[in-house]
Amino acid sequence: MAYDSDYRLADAKAKPIKDVSDLLGISGLKRAGREWTGPCPGIGCGGRDRFSLNAAKNLFNCRICGAKGDQVHLVMFVRGVEFKAALDWLCGPKAELTPAERAEMDRRAEENRARQARDAAKYRADAIAAAREIWLASVPAEDTPVRDYLALRGIPRERYPALPNCLRFHPACRYMVKGQTGWREVHCGPAMIASIQAADGKGTAVHRTWIDLSQPKGKALITDPLTGEVLKSKKTLGAKKGGAIRLSGPWARSETMVMGEGIETTLSALAAGVPAGAVYWCGIDLGNISGARIMGQGKKYAGIPDMTDAEAFVPPEWVRDLILIQDGDSEPKSTHAKLLSGARRAMARRPGLSARIVPVPEGQDLNDVLMGASDA
């Protein structure tokens, strides 16, 4: 049964999703900009940071179990109830409204939607501006520690003679985290900066990899001095959805695109030169390659793209052959489902395009394979 006509739905969607999560007692979430991340509250899921709330869009998502949706769906997911029961819990039992009461509720809901849209647009613009500041403060990557970092990852100069314009070097990039009292710096050091370009070629985000050349693989070990938590050495800033890191091309003679999840994976394919003459773009993360998926009972690993997601990544029109690299060091079923979603979306949006997924041996990513070949 559809409940789109239920007046309470507008009221539910006007509630900030973080407030809803607090009412549900979801714990362990940490703030990062407009998102809150932490363990998934789903039964048997858990993890550390797989679950997120997007305060700008009032949506939640778990990148492992695939649960996602708005405020009402969050109640359904956590409490294990149907739509009507979730509305009852969130907004109270349905009551008859006078026309004047209904009109006032509709007006407030529209005001809330407009305010949320303005807030989201401002946050996006501010994030893009901050990303561009980092880009402008960096320098071309050639003959900088970026070269040494890539060599530690099995990609020396002889394998990759000319670094692309999308890679730069920042000598003192700040690593910021946000807590209850605002942003604070937990690390400042050299970083490889990569430009994330939207479909129109404009840079809308940056990807940062903090470097420590004394480490075996060159990545900095970053620990939050207040909490002791070991943080990821890679972060993005800006509007990344639908974008890519264009490590080569496009070239007029090529109709083949190779895409990996990470920069090192994609560069490993480029350095190996397989297939010859292809264009190599990094998809940033699996969620970006996948776009929104159709979920539900029996569909978690089906890899069915939600074609209503208008912002999801789609290859340019000149691509006729899309090769997606499936790393073997992440959960295989979930990884394959996300890549399959991206492949199917590409074929649906670009008639005549063929897409395939190439797996890497279990327990490794393509960079591990390349480094193993270098050591042999």
JOBELVEN-V748460 format. One record per residue. N is the residue number from 1. PSI is psi in radians with two decimals (999 if undefined). Layout:
[[N;PSI] [N;PSI]]
//
This chain:
[[1;2.38] [2;2.49] [3;0.36] [4;-0.48] [5;-0.08] [6;2.10] [7;-0.42] [8;-0.36] [9;-0.73] [10;-0.68] [11;-0.71] [12;-0.74] [13;-0.25] [14;-0.19] [15;2.27] [16;2.35] [17;-0.48] [18;-0.63] [19;-0.69] [20;-0.74] [21;-0.63] [22;-0.72] [23;-0.59] [24;-0.17] [25;0.42] [26;2.18] [27;2.94] [28;0.17] [29;2.42] [30;2.47] [31;2.42] [32;1.63] [33;-2.18] [34;0.14] [35;2.66] [36;2.25] [37;2.70] [38;-2.86] [39;2.58] [40;2.29] [41;-0.04] [42;2.54] [43;2.17] [44;0.10] [45;-1.31] [46;-2.09] [47;-2.84] [48;-0.82] [49;0.47] [50;-0.31] [51;2.42] [52;2.59] [53;2.29] [54;1.85] [55;-0.44] [56;-0.66] [57;-0.12] [58;0.87] [59;2.71] [60;2.80] [61;2.46] [62;2.11] [63;-0.13] [64;-1.01] [65;-0.25] [66;0.01] [67;2.43] [68;2.92] [69;-2.86] [70;-2.80] [71;-0.76] [72;-0.73] [73;-0.52] [74;-0.74] [75;-0.76] [76;-0.76] [77;-0.84] [78;-0.70] [79;-0.19] [80;0.72] [81;2.93] [82;3.01] [83;-0.87] [84;-0.74] [85;-0.61] [86;-0.72] [87;-0.72] [88;-0.76] [89;-0.69] [90;-0.63] [91;-0.08] [92;2.88] [93;2.60] [94;2.32] [95;2.73] [96;2.34] [97;2.56] [98;2.79] [99;-0.66] [100;-0.70] [101;-0.71] [102;-0.73] [103;-0.70] [104;-0.69] [105;-0.73] [106;-0.69] [107;-0.78] [108;-0.69] [109;-0.72] [110;-0.68] [111;-0.73] [112;-0.73] [113;-0.75] [114;-0.72] [115;-0.76] [116;-0.66] [117;-0.73] [118;-0.75] [119;-0.74] [120;-0.73] [121;-0.70] [122;-0.74] [123;-0.72] [124;-0.79] [125;-0.72] [126;-0.70] [127;-0.72] [128;-0.73] [129;-0.73] [130;-0.67] [131;-0.72] [132;-0.57] [133;-0.75] [134;-0.73] [135;-0.79] [136;-0.43] [137;-0.11] [138;2.99] [139;2.82] [140;2.49] [141;-0.40] [142;2.38] [143;0.61] [144;3.09] [145;-0.27] [146;-0.69] [147;-0.79] [148;-0.68] [149;-0.83] [150;-0.60] [151;-0.68] [152;-0.40] [153;0.28] [154;0.32] [155;1.27] [156;3.04] [157;-0.69] [158;-0.42] [159;-0.41] [160;1.35] [161;-0.62] [162;2.06] [163;2.53] [164;2.81] [165;-0.34] [166;-0.16] [167;2.33] [168;3.07] [169;2.32] [170;2.11] [171;-0.41] [172;1.23] [173;2.26] [174;2.38] [175;1.94] [176;2.48] [177;2.67] [178;2.26] [179;-2.81] [180;-0.48] [181;0.12] [182;-2.99] [183;2.53] [184;2.63] [185;2.27] [186;-0.21] [187;2.61] [188;2.13] [189;-3.13] [190;2.55] [191;2.55] [192;2.21] [193;2.29] [194;2.38] [195;2.29] [196;2.07] [197;2.40] [198;3.10] [199;-0.53] [200;0.08] [201;-0.11] [202;2.44] [203;2.12] [204;-0.09] [205;2.89] [206;2.59] [207;2.27] [208;2.30] [209;1.94] [210;2.37] [211;2.43] [212;1.78] [213;-0.14] [214;-0.22] [215;2.65] [216;-0.69] [217;0.16] [218;-0.06] [219;2.42] [220;2.51] [221;1.97] [222;2.17] [223;2.35] [224;2.05] [225;-0.37] [226;-0.67] [227;-0.32] [228;0.02] [229;2.35] [230;2.14] [231;2.77] [232;2.52] [233;0.04] [234;2.42] [235;2.68] [236;2.71] [237;2.30] [238;-2.71] [239;1.73] [240;-0.36] [241;2.27] [242;-0.06] [243;-3.12] [244;2.78] [245;1.94] [246;1.57] [247;-0.29] [248;2.83] [249;-2.95] [250;2.65] [251;2.45] [252;-0.52] [253;-0.12] [254;2.39] [255;0.16] [256;2.29] [257;2.30] [258;2.25] [259;2.20] [260;2.96] [261;-0.79] [262;2.88] [263;-0.81] [264;-0.69] [265;-0.83] [266;-0.70] [267;-0.55] [268;-0.70] [269;-0.71] [270;-0.80] [271;-0.60] [272;-0.34] [273;0.52] [274;2.13] [275;2.71] [276;2.39] [277;0.13] [278;2.90] [279;2.41] [280;2.00] [281;2.47] [282;2.29] [283;-0.04] [284;-1.00] [285;2.92] [286;-0.65] [287;-0.62] [288;-0.68] [289;-0.70] [290;-0.77] [291;-3.08] [292;2.49] [293;2.72] [294;2.09] [295;-3.10] [296;-3.14] [297;2.18] [298;0.05] [299;0.04] [300;-0.71] [301;0.30] [302;-0.37] [303;0.75] [304;2.01] [305;2.49] [306;1.81] [307;-0.04] [308;-0.16] [309;1.66] [310;-0.22] [311;-0.04] [312;2.74] [313;2.36] [314;2.33] [315;2.72] [316;2.84] [317;-0.44] [318;-0.18] [319;2.21] [320;-0.30] [321;1.98] [322;2.16] [323;2.05] [324;2.22] [325;2.17] [326;1.83] [327;2.59] [328;0.14] [329;0.25] [330;2.96] [331;2.05] [332;-0.71] [333;-0.78] [334;-0.74] [335;-0.82] [336;-0.69] [337;-0.70] [338;-0.74] [339;-0.66] [340;-0.67] [341;-0.80] [342;-0.69] [343;-0.78] [344;-0.65] [345;-0.77] [346;-0.76] [347;-0.58] [348;-0.66] [349;-0.43] [350;1.41] [351;2.33] [352;-0.24] [353;2.44] [354;2.50] [355;2.46] [356;2.74] [357;2.23] [358;2.00] [359;2.65] [360;2.59] [361;2.52] [362;2.41] [363;0.00] [364;2.76] [365;3.06] [366;-0.53] [367;-0.64] [368;-0.73] [369;-0.80] [370;-0.76] [371;-0.60] [372;-0.68] [373;-0.59] [374;-0.61] [375;-0.30] [376;999]]
//
